[in-house]
């Protein structure tokens, strides 16, 4: 089993912590985690996006969604190099 923990976002939870050995935790800490069988496969990388893992607390189904993120310095430099080439 894998333990996931996060913050509520609407009617689901944005996963912030994944614990691959939750049985090693004290009971008081383990109780904070939702146990799941496995994690879904991450989505393919997209420039300017990051994968965010969400948990539906009713079904315990995990899904990834891609959310906007700032471009890294390397991505900005690559875009500039392409633009002036």
Biopython code that builds the backbone (N, CA, C, O; Angstrom):
import numpy as np
from Bio.PDB.StructureBuilder import StructureBuilder

atoms = [
    (1, "UNK", "N", (0.835, -1.187, 0.000)),
    (1, "UNK", "CA", (0.000, 0.000, 0.000)),
    (1, "UNK", "C", (0.878, 1.249, 0.000)),
    (1, "UNK", "O", (2.005, 1.253, 0.497)),
    (2, "UNK", "N", (0.321, 2.292, -0.570)),
    (2, "UNK", "CA", (0.984, 3.597, -0.634)),
    (2, "UNK", "C", (0.085, 4.586, 0.087)),
    (2, "UNK", "O", (-1.135, 4.559, -0.076)),
    (3, "UNK", "N", (0.684, 5.454, 0.881)),
    (3, "UNK", "CA", (-0.080, 6.472, 1.583)),
    (3, "UNK", "C", (0.050, 7.814, 0.882)),
    (3, "UNK", "O", (1.152, 8.224, 0.518)),
    (4, "UNK", "N", (-1.083, 8.508, 0.690)),
    (4, "UNK", "CA", (-1.064, 9.850, 0.100)),
    (4, "UNK", "C", (-1.759, 10.818, 1.048)),
    (4, "UNK", "O", (-2.703, 10.461, 1.753)),
    (5, "UNK", "N", (-1.272, 12.039, 1.046)),
    (5, "UNK", "CA", (-1.810, 13.072, 1.928)),
    (5, "UNK", "C", (-1.722, 14.395, 1.188)),
    (5, "UNK", "O", (-0.780, 14.615, 0.426)),
    (6, "UNK", "N", (-2.680, 15.271, 1.398)),
    (6, "UNK", "CA", (-2.633, 16.554, 0.722)),
    (6, "UNK", "C", (-3.588, 17.559, 1.302)),
    (6, "UNK", "O", (-4.015, 17.448, 2.451)),
    (7, "UNK", "N", (-3.924, 18.556, 0.483)),
    (7, "UNK", "CA", (-4.803, 19.630, 0.917)),
    (7, "UNK", "C", (-6.098, 19.591, 0.112)),
    (7, "UNK", "O", (-6.082, 19.306, -1.085)),
    (8, "UNK", "N", (-7.219, 19.879, 0.772)),
    (8, "UNK", "CA", (-8.496, 19.895, 0.046)),
    (8, "UNK", "C", (-8.530, 21.018, -0.993)),
    (8, "UNK", "O", (-8.140, 22.154, -0.721)),
    (9, "UNK", "N", (-9.004, 20.671, -2.180)),
    (9, "UNK", "CA", (-9.228, 21.633, -3.257)),
    (9, "UNK", "C", (-10.594, 21.286, -3.835)),
    (9, "UNK", "O", (-10.718, 20.362, -4.639)),
    (10, "UNK", "N", (-11.604, 22.019, -3.428)),
    (10, "UNK", "CA", (-12.964, 21.693, -3.853)),
    (10, "UNK", "C", (-13.382, 20.360, -3.251)),
    (10, "UNK", "O", (-13.273, 20.155, -2.043)),
    (11, "UNK", "N", (-13.865, 19.448, -4.106)),
    (11, "UNK", "CA", (-14.326, 18.143, -3.621)),
    (11, "UNK", "C", (-13.265, 17.054, -3.777)),
    (11, "UNK", "O", (-13.589, 15.867, -3.763)),
    (12, "UNK", "N", (-12.013, 17.447, -3.925)),
    (12, "UNK", "CA", (-10.925, 16.477, -4.039)),
    (12, "UNK", "C", (-9.721, 16.981, -3.256)),
    (12, "UNK", "O", (-9.757, 18.054, -2.654)),
    (13, "UNK", "N", (-8.661, 16.193, -3.273)),
    (13, "UNK", "CA", (-7.464, 16.522, -2.498)),
    (13, "UNK", "C", (-6.277, 16.611, -3.456)),
    (13, "UNK", "O", (-6.034, 15.698, -4.245)),
    (14, "UNK", "N", (-5.540, 17.724, -3.377)),
    (14, "UNK", "CA", (-4.298, 17.850, -4.133)),
    (14, "UNK", "C", (-3.202, 17.180, -3.324)),
    (14, "UNK", "O", (-2.870, 17.630, -2.227)),
    (15, "UNK", "N", (-2.646, 16.113, -3.857)),
    (15, "UNK", "CA", (-1.661, 15.312, -3.130)),
    (15, "UNK", "C", (-0.353, 16.091, -3.010)),
    (15, "UNK", "O", (0.204, 16.553, -4.006)),
    (16, "UNK", "N", (0.124, 16.226, -1.779)),
    (16, "UNK", "CA", (1.384, 16.917, -1.497)),
    (16, "UNK", "C", (2.452, 15.953, -0.987)),
    (16, "UNK", "O", (3.646, 16.213, -1.130)),
    (17, "UNK", "N", (2.015, 14.825, -0.383)),
    (17, "UNK", "CA", (2.954, 13.862, 0.182)),
    (17, "UNK", "C", (2.577, 12.454, -0.260)),
    (17, "UNK", "O", (1.414, 12.054, -0.194)),
    (18, "UNK", "N", (3.584, 11.713, -0.712)),
    (18, "UNK", "CA", (3.417, 10.297, -1.058)),
    (18, "UNK", "C", (4.380, 9.521, -0.176)),
    (18, "UNK", "O", (5.581, 9.794, -0.165)),
    (19, "UNK", "N", (3.849, 8.547, 0.566)),
    (19, "UNK", "CA", (4.696, 7.734, 1.449)),
    (19, "UNK", "C", (4.607, 6.287, 0.979)),
    (19, "UNK", "O", (3.537, 5.678, 0.989)),
    (20, "UNK", "N", (5.759, 5.748, 0.565)),
    (20, "UNK", "CA", (5.780, 4.402, -0.003)),
    (20, "UNK", "C", (5.864, 3.302, 1.046)),
    (20, "UNK", "O", (5.740, 2.122, 0.715)),
    (21, "UNK", "N", (6.072, 3.670, 2.297)),
    (21, "UNK", "CA", (6.121, 2.685, 3.373)),
    (21, "UNK", "C", (5.363, 3.219, 4.585)),
    (21, "UNK", "O", (5.957, 3.428, 5.643)),
    (22, "UNK", "N", (4.050, 3.444, 4.439)),
    (22, "UNK", "CA", (3.292, 4.056, 5.530)),
    (22, "UNK", "C", (3.199, 3.182, 6.781)),
    (22, "UNK", "O", (2.908, 3.691, 7.863)),
    (23, "UNK", "N", (3.440, 1.879, 6.651)),
    (23, "UNK", "CA", (3.398, 1.009, 7.828)),
    (23, "UNK", "C", (4.519, 1.326, 8.812)),
    (23, "UNK", "O", (4.453, 0.941, 9.979)),
    (24, "UNK", "N", (5.543, 2.023, 8.344)),
    (24, "UNK", "CA", (6.650, 2.381, 9.228)),
    (24, "UNK", "C", (6.342, 3.628, 10.070)),
    (24, "UNK", "O", (7.111, 3.987, 10.961)),
    (25, "UNK", "N", (5.223, 4.277, 9.782)),
    (25, "UNK", "CA", (4.852, 5.491, 10.513)),
    (25, "UNK", "C", (4.156, 5.152, 11.827)),
    (25, "UNK", "O", (3.508, 4.111, 11.931)),
    (26, "UNK", "N", (4.284, 6.021, 12.834)),
    (26, "UNK", "CA", (3.470, 5.859, 14.042)),
    (26, "UNK", "C", (1.982, 5.951, 13.666)),
    (26, "UNK", "O", (1.624, 6.638, 12.710)),
    (27, "UNK", "N", (1.146, 5.279, 14.398)),
    (27, "UNK", "CA", (-0.286, 5.208, 14.078)),
    (27, "UNK", "C", (-0.916, 6.587, 13.953)),
    (27, "UNK", "O", (-1.766, 6.803, 13.089)),
    (28, "UNK", "N", (-0.511, 7.517, 14.800)),
    (28, "UNK", "CA", (-1.100, 8.857, 14.763)),
    (28, "UNK", "C", (-0.780, 9.565, 13.444)),
    (28, "UNK", "O", (-1.607, 10.323, 12.936)),
    (29, "UNK", "N", (0.399, 9.328, 12.890)),
    (29, "UNK", "CA", (0.758, 9.921, 11.597)),
    (29, "UNK", "C", (0.148, 9.147, 10.434)),
    (29, "UNK", "O", (-0.308, 9.744, 9.458)),
    (30, "UNK", "N", (0.138, 7.836, 10.534)),
    (30, "UNK", "CA", (-0.418, 6.994, 9.473)),
    (30, "UNK", "C", (-1.896, 7.304, 9.253)),
    (30, "UNK", "O", (-2.390, 7.212, 8.129)),
    (31, "UNK", "N", (-2.593, 7.668, 10.309)),
    (31, "UNK", "CA", (-4.023, 7.966, 10.208)),
    (31, "UNK", "C", (-4.304, 9.178, 9.315)),
    (31, "UNK", "O", (-5.423, 9.338, 8.827)),
    (32, "UNK", "N", (-3.319, 10.012, 9.103)),
    (32, "UNK", "CA", (-3.492, 11.207, 8.267)),
    (32, "UNK", "C", (-3.444, 10.880, 6.778)),
    (32, "UNK", "O", (-3.837, 11.702, 5.951)),
    (33, "UNK", "N", (-2.969, 9.693, 6.432)),
    (33, "UNK", "CA", (-2.803, 9.302, 5.036)),
    (33, "UNK", "C", (-3.993, 8.490, 4.548)),
    (33, "UNK", "O", (-4.640, 7.781, 5.319)),
    (34, "UNK", "N", (-4.268, 8.607, 3.254)),
    (34, "UNK", "CA", (-5.236, 7.740, 2.582)),
    (34, "UNK", "C", (-4.434, 6.657, 1.877)),
    (34, "UNK", "O", (-3.496, 6.955, 1.138)),
    (35, "UNK", "N", (-4.799, 5.407, 2.102)),
    (35, "UNK", "CA", (-4.070, 4.289, 1.512)),
    (35, "UNK", "C", (-4.632, 3.962, 0.126)),
    (35, "UNK", "O", (-5.844, 3.869, -0.064)),
    (36, "UNK", "N", (-3.723, 3.791, -0.833)),
    (36, "UNK", "CA", (-4.099, 3.432, -2.200)),
    (36, "UNK", "C", (-3.208, 2.278, -2.654)),
    (36, "UNK", "O", (-2.125, 2.062, -2.110)),
    (37, "UNK", "N", (-3.677, 1.551, -3.649)),
    (37, "UNK", "CA", (-2.922, 0.402, -4.163)),
    (37, "UNK", "C", (-1.716, 0.822, -4.983)),
    (37, "UNK", "O", (-0.630, 0.264, -4.831)),
    (38, "UNK", "N", (-1.910, 1.817, -5.863)),
    (38, "UNK", "CA", (-0.828, 2.231, -6.753)),
    (38, "UNK", "C", (-1.078, 3.654, -7.231)),
    (38, "UNK", "O", (-2.158, 4.213, -7.039)),
    (39, "UNK", "N", (-0.062, 4.223, -7.854)),
    (39, "UNK", "CA", (-0.168, 5.557, -8.429)),
    (39, "UNK", "C", (-0.393, 5.439, -9.930)),
    (39, "UNK", "O", (0.115, 4.512, -10.561)),
    (40, "UNK", "N", (-1.156, 6.375, -10.515)),
    (40, "UNK", "CA", (-1.331, 6.337, -11.971)),
    (40, "UNK", "C", (-0.044, 6.780, -12.656)),
    (40, "UNK", "O", (0.836, 7.378, -12.037)),
    (41, "UNK", "N", (0.044, 6.478, -13.929)),
    (41, "UNK", "CA", (1.199, 6.903, -14.710)),
    (41, "UNK", "C", (1.103, 8.407, -14.955)),
    (41, "UNK", "O", (0.032, 8.938, -15.247)),
    (42, "UNK", "N", (2.249, 9.082, -14.829)),
    (42, "UNK", "CA", (2.250, 10.527, -15.049)),
    (42, "UNK", "C", (1.987, 10.848, -16.510)),
    (42, "UNK", "O", (2.265, 10.041, -17.398)),
    (43, "UNK", "N", (1.447, 12.037, -16.747)),
    (43, "UNK", "CA", (1.206, 12.514, -18.100)),
    (43, "UNK", "C", (2.528, 12.928, -18.736)),
    (43, "UNK", "O", (3.479, 13.276, -18.036)),
    (44, "UNK", "N", (2.582, 12.890, -20.051)),
    (44, "UNK", "CA", (3.802, 13.281, -20.772)),
    (44, "UNK", "C", (4.123, 14.747, -20.480)),
    (44, "UNK", "O", (3.215, 15.571, -20.368)),
    (45, "UNK", "N", (5.408, 15.072, -20.356)),
    (45, "UNK", "CA", (5.785, 16.457, -20.073)),
    (45, "UNK", "C", (5.366, 17.411, -21.187)),
    (45, "UNK", "O", (5.442, 17.084, -22.372)),
    (46, "UNK", "N", (4.925, 18.589, -20.782)),
    (46, "UNK", "CA", (4.554, 19.657, -21.706)),
    (46, "UNK", "C", (5.203, 20.934, -21.199)),
    (46, "UNK", "O", (5.125, 21.249, -20.011)),
    (47, "UNK", "N", (5.848, 21.671, -22.105)),
    (47, "UNK", "CA", (6.516, 22.908, -21.710)),
    (47, "UNK", "C", (5.501, 23.879, -21.102)),
    (47, "UNK", "O", (4.439, 24.120, -21.676)),
    (48, "UNK", "N", (5.838, 24.429, -19.942)),
    (48, "UNK", "CA", (4.958, 25.386, -19.275)),
    (48, "UNK", "C", (3.860, 24.741, -18.451)),
    (48, "UNK", "O", (2.973, 25.433, -17.953)),
    (49, "UNK", "N", (3.908, 23.417, -18.299)),
    (49, "UNK", "CA", (2.908, 22.700, -17.504)),
    (49, "UNK", "C", (3.600, 21.809, -16.486)),
    (49, "UNK", "O", (4.739, 21.389, -16.688)),
    (50, "UNK", "N", (2.901, 21.521, -15.386)),
    (50, "UNK", "CA", (3.394, 20.565, -14.398)),
    (50, "UNK", "C", (2.275, 19.589, -14.089)),
    (50, "UNK", "O", (1.095, 19.934, -14.153)),
    (51, "UNK", "N", (2.656, 18.378, -13.755)),
    (51, "UNK", "CA", (1.672, 17.361, -13.391)),
    (51, "UNK", "C", (1.314, 17.513, -11.920)),
    (51, "UNK", "O", (2.190, 17.577, -11.057)),
    (52, "UNK", "N", (0.018, 17.568, -11.649)),
    (52, "UNK", "CA", (-0.481, 17.668, -10.281)),
    (52, "UNK", "C", (-1.347, 16.441, -10.024)),
    (52, "UNK", "O", (-2.239, 16.123, -10.811)),
    (53, "UNK", "N", (-1.076, 15.756, -8.914)),
    (53, "UNK", "CA", (-1.807, 14.544, -8.563)),
    (53, "UNK", "C", (-2.981, 14.897, -7.658)),
    (53, "UNK", "O", (-2.817, 15.605, -6.665)),
    (54, "UNK", "N", (-4.169, 14.399, -8.008)),
    (54, "UNK", "CA", (-5.377, 14.634, -7.228)),
    (54, "UNK", "C", (-5.972, 13.306, -6.774)),
    (54, "UNK", "O", (-5.867, 12.291, -7.462)),
    (55, "UNK", "N", (-6.593, 13.338, -5.610)),
    (55, "UNK", "CA", (-7.268, 12.179, -5.036)),
    (55, "UNK", "C", (-8.740, 12.502, -4.850)),
    (55, "UNK", "O", (-9.089, 13.528, -4.266)),
    (56, "UNK", "N", (-9.600, 11.624, -5.348)),
    (56, "UNK", "CA", (-11.027, 11.709, -5.026)),
    (56, "UNK", "C", (-11.208, 10.938, -3.725)),
    (56, "UNK", "O", (-11.069, 9.715, -3.721)),
    (57, "UNK", "N", (-11.518, 11.621, -2.611)),
    (57, "UNK", "CA", (-11.568, 10.927, -1.322)),
    (57, "UNK", "C", (-12.692, 9.892, -1.210)),
    (57, "UNK", "O", (-12.608, 8.976, -0.392)),
    (58, "UNK", "N", (-13.730, 10.029, -2.020)),
    (58, "UNK", "CA", (-14.831, 9.059, -1.960)),
    (58, "UNK", "C", (-14.470, 7.752, -2.645)),
    (58, "UNK", "O", (-14.741, 6.674, -2.115)),
    (59, "UNK", "N", (-13.857, 7.842, -3.824)),
    (59, "UNK", "CA", (-13.542, 6.637, -4.597)),
    (59, "UNK", "C", (-12.098, 6.178, -4.414)),
    (59, "UNK", "O", (-11.743, 5.067, -4.808)),
    (60, "UNK", "N", (-11.261, 7.036, -3.814)),
    (60, "UNK", "CA", (-9.820, 6.805, -3.657)),
    (60, "UNK", "C", (-9.126, 6.672, -5.009)),
    (60, "UNK", "O", (-8.088, 6.019, -5.117)),
    (61, "UNK", "N", (-9.700, 7.292, -6.035)),
    (61, "UNK", "CA", (-9.097, 7.276, -7.368)),
    (61, "UNK", "C", (-8.135, 8.455, -7.494)),
    (61, "UNK", "O", (-8.466, 9.589, -7.146)),
    (62, "UNK", "N", (-6.932, 8.159, -8.003)),
    (62, "UNK", "CA", (-5.920, 9.180, -8.222)),
    (62, "UNK", "C", (-5.852, 9.522, -9.705)),
    (62, "UNK", "O", (-5.914, 8.635, -10.557)),
    (63, "UNK", "N", (-5.726, 10.807, -10.010)),
    (63, "UNK", "CA", (-5.577, 11.255, -11.387)),
    (63, "UNK", "C", (-4.587, 12.412, -11.450)),
    (63, "UNK", "O", (-4.462, 13.195, -10.508)),
    (64, "UNK", "N", (-3.895, 12.503, -12.565)),
    (64, "UNK", "CA", (-3.003, 13.628, -12.806)),
    (64, "UNK", "C", (-3.718, 14.637, -13.690)),
    (64, "UNK", "O", (-4.486, 14.273, -14.581)),
    (65, "UNK", "N", (-3.452, 15.910, -13.428)),
    (65, "UNK", "CA", (-3.881, 17.001, -14.304)),
    (65, "UNK", "C", (-2.674, 17.889, -14.541)),
    (65, "UNK", "O", (-1.795, 18.001, -13.686)),
    (66, "UNK", "N", (-2.636, 18.515, -15.701)),
    (66, "UNK", "CA", (-1.538, 19.427, -15.989)),
    (66, "UNK", "C", (-1.983, 20.857, -15.701)),
    (66, "UNK", "O", (-3.028, 21.308, -16.170)),
    (67, "UNK", "N", (-1.166, 21.556, -14.920)),
    (67, "UNK", "CA", (-1.433, 22.938, -14.525)),
    (67, "UNK", "C", (-0.304, 23.823, -15.042)),
    (67, "UNK", "O", (0.831, 23.375, -15.205)),
    (68, "UNK", "N", (-0.633, 25.083, -15.296)),
    (68, "UNK", "CA", (0.375, 26.029, -15.761)),
    (68, "UNK", "C", (1.467, 26.227, -14.720)),
    (68, "UNK", "O", (1.225, 26.162, -13.515)),
    (69, "UNK", "N", (2.684, 26.473, -15.221)),
    (69, "UNK", "CA", (3.816, 26.815, -14.368)),
    (69, "UNK", "C", (4.676, 27.804, -15.142)),
    (69, "UNK", "O", (4.607, 27.853, -16.371)),
    (70, "UNK", "N", (5.484, 28.590, -14.442)),
    (70, "UNK", "CA", (6.384, 29.487, -15.159)),
    (70, "UNK", "C", (7.433, 28.680, -15.925)),
    (70, "UNK", "O", (7.818, 27.587, -15.511)),
    (71, "UNK", "N", (7.881, 29.233, -17.038)),
    (71, "UNK", "CA", (8.939, 28.563, -17.786)),
    (71, "UNK", "C", (10.235, 28.639, -17.001)),
    (71, "UNK", "O", (10.507, 29.626, -16.318)),
    (72, "UNK", "N", (11.036, 27.577, -17.109)),
    (72, "UNK", "CA", (12.344, 27.579, -16.460)),
    (72, "UNK", "C", (13.269, 28.515, -17.237)),
    (72, "UNK", "O", (12.973, 28.898, -18.369)),
    (73, "UNK", "N", (14.372, 28.872, -16.627)),
    (73, "UNK", "CA", (15.348, 29.729, -17.289)),
    (73, "UNK", "C", (15.855, 29.084, -18.578)),
    (73, "UNK", "O", (16.052, 29.767, -19.583)),
    (74, "UNK", "N", (16.063, 27.784, -18.547)),
    (74, "UNK", "CA", (16.529, 27.068, -19.735)),
    (74, "UNK", "C", (15.490, 27.127, -20.861)),
    (74, "UNK", "O", (15.843, 27.289, -22.029)),
    (75, "UNK", "N", (14.203, 26.994, -20.501)),
    (75, "UNK", "CA", (13.151, 27.044, -21.514)),
    (75, "UNK", "C", (13.057, 28.440, -22.135)),
    (75, "UNK", "O", (12.865, 28.571, -23.344)),
    (76, "UNK", "N", (13.190, 29.473, -21.318)),
    (76, "UNK", "CA", (13.151, 30.848, -21.820)),
    (76, "UNK", "C", (14.323, 31.081, -22.762)),
    (76, "UNK", "O", (14.149, 31.658, -23.836)),
    (77, "UNK", "N", (15.509, 30.640, -22.372)),
    (77, "UNK", "CA", (16.698, 30.815, -23.210)),
    (77, "UNK", "C", (16.548, 30.061, -24.532)),
    (77, "UNK", "O", (16.929, 30.577, -25.583)),
    (78, "UNK", "N", (16.003, 28.861, -24.491)),
    (78, "UNK", "CA", (15.785, 28.082, -25.722)),
    (78, "UNK", "C", (14.804, 28.792, -26.639)),
    (78, "UNK", "O", (15.002, 28.828, -27.853)),
    (79, "UNK", "N", (13.737, 29.361, -26.063)),
    (79, "UNK", "CA", (12.768, 30.108, -26.866)),
    (79, "UNK", "C", (13.411, 31.324, -27.508)),
    (79, "UNK", "O", (13.159, 31.619, -28.676)),
    (80, "UNK", "N", (14.247, 32.037, -26.745)),
    (80, "UNK", "CA", (14.935, 33.210, -27.288)),
    (80, "UNK", "C", (15.904, 32.811, -28.407)),
    (80, "UNK", "O", (15.982, 33.481, -29.436)),
    (81, "UNK", "N", (16.630, 31.729, -28.199)),
    (81, "UNK", "CA", (17.567, 31.263, -29.221)),
    (81, "UNK", "C", (16.843, 30.877, -30.493)),
    (81, "UNK", "O", (17.336, 31.141, -31.589)),
    (82, "UNK", "N", (15.685, 30.257, -30.366)),
    (82, "UNK", "CA", (14.887, 29.879, -31.534)),
    (82, "UNK", "C", (14.342, 31.114, -32.234)),
    (82, "UNK", "O", (14.299, 31.168, -33.463)),
    (83, "UNK", "N", (13.927, 32.104, -31.455)),
    (83, "UNK", "CA", (13.334, 33.312, -32.031)),
    (83, "UNK", "C", (14.334, 34.126, -32.835)),
    (83, "UNK", "O", (13.970, 34.737, -33.840)),
    (84, "UNK", "N", (15.604, 34.141, -32.400)),
    (84, "UNK", "CA", (16.584, 34.957, -33.116)),
    (84, "UNK", "C", (17.336, 34.176, -34.181)),
    (84, "UNK", "O", (18.136, 34.751, -34.918)),
    (85, "UNK", "N", (17.094, 32.896, -34.271)),
    (85, "UNK", "CA", (17.798, 32.061, -35.263)),
    (85, "UNK", "C", (17.207, 32.200, -36.635)),
    (85, "UNK", "O", (17.681, 31.567, -37.578)),
]
sb = StructureBuilder()
sb.init_structure("model")
sb.init_model(0)
sb.init_chain("A")
sb.init_seg("    ")
for serial, (resi, resn, name, xyz) in enumerate(atoms, 1):
    if name == "N":
        sb.init_residue(resn, " ", resi, " ")
    sb.init_atom(name, np.array(xyz, "f"), 0.0, 1.0, " ", f" {name:<3s}", serial, name[0])
structure = sb.get_structure()
